[in-house]
Amino acid sequence: METTRRSVLMGAAAALATGGQLSSISPSPAAAPPAGKQAPGFYRYKVGDYELTQIVDGSFTVQSLDGFVTNADKAAVNAALEAAYMPRDQLTIIFNPMVVNTGSKLILIDSGYGAAGPKTAGQLQANMAAAGIDPKAIDIVVISHLHPDHINGLVGADAGILISALGNAMPAQDVAYWMDDGNMSRAPAGRLADYFKNARRVMGVVSSKVTKYEWDKEVAPGITAFATVGHTPGHTSFVIASGSGRLLVQSDVTNHPALFVRNPGWSAVFDIDGPKAIETRRKFYDMAVAEKSLIAGFHYPFPSLGHAEKDGTSYRLVPIAWNPSI
Amino acid sequence: METTRRSVLMGAAAALATGGQLSSISPSPAAAPPAGKQAPGFYRYKVGDYELTQIVDGSFTVQSLDGFVTNADKAAVNAALEAAYMPRDQLTIIFNPMVVNTGSKLILIDSGYGAAGPKTAGQLQANMAAAGIDPKAIDIVVISHLHPDHINGLVGADAGILISALGNAMPAQDVAYWMDDGNMSRAPAGRLADYFKNARRVMGVVSSKVTKYEWDKEVAPGITAFATVGHTPGHTSFVIASGSGRLLVQSDVTNHPALFVRNPGWSAVFDIDGPKAIETRRKFYDMAVAEKSLIAGFHYPFPSLGHAEKDGTSYRLVPIAWNPSI
């Protein structure tokens, strides 16, 4: 019965898709060239009295998933990708910094890759311009942790703009980790060693502008930092509260939700302490589910906002509906 | 245990959200004014060689849901809204026309409200301009059915622009229904009678430009119309096929997915033949699930694209991930 019903519709639709029968409408004079360009990646919304803007810095497609999830085999990872209607054997990771306008302060949370990253990233400043946000008007850049996709935008070709901000607020615990020579000497060659070098390169440029913040305090009006360690030893999330509005900024508690919200027990290769990151992730999502909190995720698909629901021992991210009028 | 873990994190986060402790970062010179304006609502993607653009015409918030779902009580509707993290007792309905550039033809599917609709709609032409699409370059406007949010943009204040297109292709069966005097005379006063008057008002202006299309034929290169009746007697969906790419354009097989994809047996007040619309909906979604088809929905949250998965006797829409680079 099911099949029969489907066949009826498929007969109508699929057969025709290759029918090639042209309509009776006469040909047009000239073809419009394809635009080839995506819409500017920003999205505006309110949390209480605050006006927030999610801003895309771009994306990067990991072309081989060998070893990307350190504790699941490739077949399981591909099954998760297929369940999310995403292509197998690759993963497009998006980068979503955000701007908070409190009415008296303009705060950027994380800086994106800037010029020092994949060529499909580094769009933050162009998208800020599209959103009508002047980088020079930013008062504070708050950094969640010192991975390159979060700090590289502070320096490089466009360096002058963001570091002219009043201050770069960085988590004291993460700065301590990356600047510790012992930690660096113990990092195996490759990704982690490169991240140490990169963190020090950036700190070398911006250190005089850096204010180190502690957890469980406001880093800016209405923006409270709290520890969500594991991804990095000083990894930080935020609560943004204004009036009755409330937003959890998870930072990198998960990488792509189709893999790590759906499978909270999986570890991405970027997680420095995998088991700790998993413990943190479950605490964070249990809280978010119980509170029905709106969550912003740096690696959630743009506009990178959603709510989490429990699904057995796992979770599911329900993306928000785009509001055309804010 | 669950509670304890949560409390730990909540202690860190929630208590602090009201802590009011200011950071050590000094005050900024001047505050940036809020922008108060959403990003332009368009989204670009490829289906085979075709370049498609979803374009927002705006939205309308139904302020009372009394009678909105004709065969479910308000408590059930509110439960569905809450399950989707949406506000109770109201529903924001979005309008998403789309443009298909085949390389030789520029086709608009449905015209939005234009100037004759709620003041939160009628954004199509502004968003087309933002997307770099010249309305005068449109070759064909294909209409799925003759409800006001799909045809009103053809006339009114901006009338001249869209009706300068080579043709407006309308489903023969729907035109026949709305132009039949007997049908009109039997329509009860109120919404349905108003829709008859509106359809005739629009047809009065554009009829010389209208080409009536039949189902199971191409209405434009690669765009095949097929019957999905019930919502209206001539309601039409489309398959867009180019190379190996394929897209199902559902039109109004469902209104908001949080209500009617999740509850396919519910009827919206707009469905002229509720039971028939339900039967069509199940056929359409069974096909889309089996085929893992990408679906565009006129009333899906922007960018109004997703895949459907089966969930018991119901379905769930999985929105696509925004691609920042197309």
Interface residues (C-beta under 8 A of the other chain):
Chain A: E2 R5 R6 V8 L9 M10 A12 A13 A14 L16 A17 T18 G19 G20 Q21 L22 S23 S24 I25 S26 P27 S28 A30 A31 A32 P34 A35 G36 K37 Q38 A39 P40 G41 F42 Y43 R44 E51 T53 V56 G58 S59 A84 Y85 M86 T92 I94 N101 G103 S104 K105 L106 T120 Q123 A130 A131 G132 I133 D134 A137 D139 I140 L166 G167 A169 T211 Y213 W215 D216 K217 E218 V219 A220 P221 G222 T224 F226 A227 S237 V239 A241 R246 L248 A258 R282 K283 F284 D286 M287 A290 E291 K292 L294 P301 F302 P303 H307 V318 P319 I320 A321 W322 N323 P324 S325 I326
Chain B: E2 R5 R6 V8 L9 M10 A12 A13 A14 L16 A17 T18 G19 G20 Q21 L22 S23 S24 I25 S26 P27 S28 A30 A31 A32 P34 A35 G36 K37 Q38 A39 P40 G41 F42 Y43 R44 E51 T53 V56 G58 S59 A84 Y85 M86 T92 I94 N101 G103 S104 K105 L106 T120 Q123 A130 A131 G132 I133 D134 A137 D139 I140 L166 G167 A169 T211 Y213 W215 D216 K217 E218 V219 A220 P221 G222 T224 F226 A227 V239 A241 R246 L248 A258 R282 K283 F284 D286 M287 A290 E291 K292 L294 P301 F302 P303 H307 V318 P319 I320 A321 W322 N323 P324 S325 I326
